């Protein structure tokens, strides 16, 4: 609130700790991640996330930030006011708006996923770039995908750049991390068919049956899908391409694959989980 004490020194210990949370080891040890930005934090909170600490810069956030701070304090969260100089230090994105929160990192165990009826699962095998994972989450949220599982992940779900690229949908989409072998065993144990996306498949995407319990697997643009998924795939599919490039961006490919599954399910008027609001965490 105006007139409240604020941190003005970039050498403050809290500031140093926040900067350290950009590192995976520090996040893992603390079990937290960072959410920066009004839109991202509001979506996270709408999904049931409760900030542990909210860092607000009144100069940037204005009255909206002050109202958010009051609401977060009412939920039991700590509110810390910081100067513009300090916020510029702790912000990790361009054009900061004065909103930054420390929140619990998302749980990522396979055993916590609830599949429901006719689940549509997306497997992201060996993906490296946080931006791709974040973009995939935005699509998964829009399509009400049951869960997104990162196998043999290079980037952790709690990476602040995943949060940023996802626009906060990291907290609205159930996610998990596991080895490819463990995830494949989990998929098989739940009777879910595996649809592997590869550039040289004989079957076109639209020719494959993507209704019922399905896990769509996509790999990194450089390495593609691992043998674990290729050997276990019930069908391999390709997205038709007519240009010179040999692959699409993986986030774009995932969006095409997911929405073909959505189209087929809606055509059958059996959308399963797609017709139901996803429960908050």
C-alpha positions in Angstrom: 0.0 0.0 0.0 1.2 3.6 -0.5 3.3 4.6 2.5 4.3 1.0 3.4 8.0 0.2 3.9 9.6 -1.1 0.7 12.9 -2.7 -0.2 15.0 -0.2 -2.1 18.4 -1.9 -2.1 19.4 -4.4 -4.8 21.9 -5.8 -2.3 19.0 -6.9 0.0 19.1 -10.6 0.9 15.6 -11.2 -0.3 16.5 -9.8 -3.7 19.5 -12.1 -3.9 17.4 -15.1 -3.0 14.9 -14.2 -5.7 17.6 -14.0 -8.3 18.9 -17.4 -7.2 15.4 -18.9 -8.0 16.2 -18.5 -11.6 18.4 -21.6 -11.1 16.9 -25.0 -11.2 18.8 -26.3 -8.2 17.5 -23.4 -6.0 14.0 -23.9 -7.1 14.1 -27.7 -6.5 15.6 -27.2 -3.0 12.9 -24.6 -2.1 10.0 -26.4 -3.9 8.9 -23.1 -5.5 8.8 -21.2 -8.7 8.3 -17.6 -9.9 5.3 -16.1 -11.6 5.8 -12.7 -13.1 3.1 -10.6 -14.7 -0.4 -9.7 -13.8 -2.1 -11.9 -16.4 0.0 -14.9 -15.5 -0.5 -14.5 -11.7 -4.3 -13.9 -12.1 -4.6 -17.1 -14.2 -2.5 -19.1 -11.7 -4.7 -17.9 -8.8 -7.8 -18.7 -10.8 -6.5 -22.2 -11.1 -6.2 -22.4 -7.3 -2.6 -21.4 -6.7 -2.0 -19.3 -3.6 1.2 -17.1 -3.6 3.6 -17.6 -0.8 5.1 -14.1 -1.3 4.0 -11.3 -3.6 6.5 -8.7 -4.6 4.9 -5.6 -5.9 6.2 -2.3 -7.3 3.6 0.4 -6.9 5.2 2.6 -9.5 4.7 -0.1 -12.1 1.6 -2.0 -10.9 -0.5 1.0 -9.7 -3.8 0.5 -8.0 -4.4 -3.0 -9.6 -1.2 -4.2 -7.9 -2.4 -2.7 -4.6 -5.7 -4.4 -4.9 -4.0 -7.7 -5.7 -1.7 -7.3 -2.7 -4.7 -6.8 -0.4 -6.3 -10.0 -1.8 -3.2 -12.1 -1.5 -2.6 -10.9 2.1 -6.2 -11.9 2.8 -5.4 -15.4 1.6 -2.4 -15.6 4.0 0.3 -14.6 1.5 3.1 -12.3 2.4 3.3 -9.0 0.6 6.6 -7.2 0.0 6.9 -3.8 -1.6 9.9 -3.0 -3.7 11.2 0.1 -5.5 11.4 0.3 -9.3 15.1 -0.2 -9.2 14.7 -3.4 -7.2 11.9 -4.7 -9.4 14.1 -4.2 -12.4 16.6 -6.5 -10.7 14.2 -9.3 -9.8 12.2 -9.2 -13.0 13.1 -11.9 -15.6 11.1 -10.6 -18.5 11.1 -7.5 -20.7 8.7 -4.7 -19.9 7.9 -5.7 -16.3 4.6 -4.7 -14.9 5.4 -4.8 -11.2 3.9 -8.1 -10.3 6.1 -11.0 -9.2 5.1 -13.9 -6.9 6.8 -16.9 -5.4 4.4 -19.8 -5.6 4.6 -23.6 -4.9 6.2 -25.5 -7.8 3.7 -27.7 -9.6 3.5 -31.4 -8.5 4.9 -33.6 -11.3 4.3 -37.2 -10.3 2.5 -39.5 -12.7 0.6 -41.0 -9.8 -1.2 -37.7 -9.1 -2.8 -37.5 -12.5 -6.5 -38.2 -12.7 -7.4 -39.4 -16.2 -11.2 -39.5 -16.2 -13.1 -40.8 -19.3 -11.4 -41.1 -22.7 -8.2 -39.2 -21.7 -6.2 -37.2 -24.2 -2.6 -37.1 -23.0 0.3 -35.3 -24.7 3.8 -36.8 -24.3 6.6 -34.3 -24.8 9.7 -36.4 -25.2 13.1 -34.8 -24.5 12.0 -31.2 -25.3 14.6 -28.6 -24.5 13.2 -25.1 -25.0 11.1 -23.6 -22.2 9.3 -21.5 -24.8 8.1 -24.6 -26.6 6.8 -26.2 -23.4 5.0 -23.0 -22.5 3.4 -22.7 -25.9 2.3 -26.3 -25.7 0.7 -25.7 -22.4 -1.4 -22.8 -23.8 -2.7 -25.2 -26.5 -3.3 -27.9 -23.9 -5.3 -25.5 -21.7 -7.4 -24.3 -24.7 -8.2 -27.9 -25.8 -8.7 -29.2 -22.2 -6.0 -31.8 -22.7 -6.1 -34.3 -19.7 -2.4 -34.1 -19.0 0.9 -33.1 -20.4 3.8 -35.4 -19.5 7.5 -34.5 -20.1 9.6 -37.5 -20.5 13.4 -37.4 -20.1 13.0 -33.7 -19.7 15.8 -31.2 -20.3 13.8 -28.3 -18.9 11.8 -28.5 -15.6 8.2 -27.5 -15.4 9.0 -24.9 -12.8 11.4 -23.0 -15.0 10.2 -19.3 -14.9 10.4 -19.1 -18.7 8.0 -22.1 -19.0 5.6 -20.2 -16.7 6.0 -17.0 -18.8 5.6 -18.7 -22.2 2.6 -20.6 -20.9 0.9 -17.3 -19.8 0.2 -19.1 -16.5 -1.5 -22.1 -17.9 1.2 -24.3 -16.3 -1.1 -24.1 -13.3 -4.3 -25.0 -15.1 -3.0 -28.0 -17.0 -2.1 -31.2 -15.0 1.6 -31.9 -15.8 4.1 -34.7 -14.9 7.7 -35.6 -15.5 9.2 -39.1 -15.8 11.6 -41.2 -17.7 10.3 -42.4 -21.0 10.3 -45.9 -19.8 8.3 -45.1 -16.7 5.8 -43.0 -18.6 5.4 -45.7 -21.3 4.7 -48.2 -18.6 2.1 -45.8 -17.0 0.4 -45.3 -20.3 0.2 -49.0 -21.0 -1.1 -49.6 -17.5 -4.1 -47.3 -18.1 -5.0 -48.9 -21.5 -4.1 -45.8 -23.4 -3.1 -46.1 -27.1 0.1 -44.4 -28.2 0.1 -42.2 -31.3 3.6 -41.2 -32.3 4.2 -38.2 -34.5 7.0 -38.7 -37.0 7.8 -37.0 -40.3 8.1 -40.2 -42.4 5.0 -42.1 -41.2 2.7 -43.7 -43.8 -0.5 -42.7 -42.0 -1.7 -39.1 -42.4 -2.8 -37.5 -39.2 -6.5 -37.2 -40.3 -6.5 -40.9 -41.1 -5.7 -42.0 -37.6 -8.3 -42.7 -34.9 -7.7 -40.2 -32.1 -10.8 -40.9 -30.2 -10.9 -42.9 -26.9 -8.0 -43.0 -24.5 -5.0 -41.7 -26.5 -1.5 -40.4 -25.8 0.0 -38.3 -28.5 3.8 -38.3 -28.4 6.0 -35.6 -29.9 9.8 -35.4 -29.8 12.4 -32.6 -30.0 12.9 -31.0 -33.4 16.5 -32.2 -33.5 16.3 -35.7 -32.1 12.7 -36.6 -32.7 11.0 -39.3 -30.6 13.1 -41.8 -28.7 13.0 -45.5 -29.5 11.0 -46.0 -26.3 8.0 -44.4 -27.9 8.5 -45.5 -31.4 8.7 -49.2 -30.4 5.5 -48.9 -28.3 3.5 -46.8 -30.7 0.1 -48.3 -31.8 0.3 -46.1 -34.8 2.7 -43.5 -36.2 1.3 -40.4 -38.0 2.6 -37.5 -40.0 1.4 -34.0 -40.6 1.2 -33.3 -44.3 4.0 -30.9 -45.4 4.6 -29.6 -48.9 7.5 -27.1 -48.5 11.3 -27.5 -48.3 11.5 -27.6 -44.5 11.6 -31.1 -43.0 9.8 -30.4 -39.8 7.5 -28.0 -38.0 8.2 -26.3 -34.7 7.3 -28.8 -32.1 4.8 -26.5 -30.4 3.1 -26.0 -33.8 3.0 -29.7 -34.4 1.5 -30.4 -31.0 -1.2 -27.9 -31.6 -2.1 -29.5 -35.0 -2.1 -33.0 -33.5 -4.2 -32.0 -30.4 -6.8 -30.1 -32.4 -7.2 -33.0 -34.8 -8.0 -35.1 -31.8 -10.5 -32.5 -30.6 -12.1 -32.4 -34.1 -12.6 -36.1 -34.1 -14.0 -36.2 -30.6 -16.4 -33.4 -31.2 -17.5 -35.0 -34.5 -18.5 -38.1 -32.6 -20.2 -36.0 -29.9 -18.1 -37.9 -27.4 -15.8 -35.2 -26.2 -15.1 -36.9 -22.9 -12.9 -34.7 -20.7 -13.1 -32.0 -23.3 -16.6 -31.1 -22.4 -15.9 -30.8 -18.7 -14.2 -27.9 -16.9 -10.8 -28.9 -15.5 -10.8 -28.9 -11.7 -8.4 -26.5 -10.0 -5.5 -27.8 -8.0 
